[in-house]
Amino acid sequence: MKKADIKNLSAEDIQNKLTEVKADFNKMKLAHAISPIENPIQIRDMRKTIARLETELTLKQQ
């Protein structure tokens, strides 16, 4: 998810998206631990997306 896309979301939408992405991230990490996933770079990208969402949520709550 790009930063421009995140900026257009409301705080509530960001919170919902953050919950969704964190759940997907945990599932992907577990799947990767059991058997290597095809594209492990997705894990890094999800981690960065979570950081972007959390940063934007913090800025909107101030």
ChimeraX attribute file (.defattr): number of C-alpha atoms within 10 A of each C-alpha:
attribute: neighborCount
match mode: 1-to-1
recipient: residues
	/A:1	12
	/A:2	9
	/A:3	11
	/A:4	8
	/A:5	8
	/A:6	18
	/A:7	16
	/A:8	10
	/A:9	16
	/A:10	13
	/A:11	18
	/A:12	11
	/A:13	13
	/A:14	20
	/A:15	16
	/A:16	11
	/A:17	16
	/A:18	19
	/A:19	13
	/A:20	12
	/A:21	17
	/A:22	15
	/A:23	11
	/A:24	14
	/A:25	19
	/A:26	13
	/A:27	12
	/A:28	18
	/A:29	16
	/A:30	13
	/A:31	12
	/A:32	15
	/A:33	10
	/A:34	9
	/A:35	9
	/A:36	12
	/A:37	15
	/A:38	8
	/A:39	8
	/A:40	12
	/A:41	10
	/A:42	14
	/A:43	17
	/A:44	11
	/A:45	13
	/A:46	18
	/A:47	14
	/A:48	13
	/A:49	19
	/A:50	20
	/A:51	13
	/A:52	19
	/A:53	23
	/A:54	15
	/A:55	11
	/A:56	19
	/A:57	21
	/A:58	11
	/A:59	11
	/A:60	14
	/A:61	7
	/A:62	5
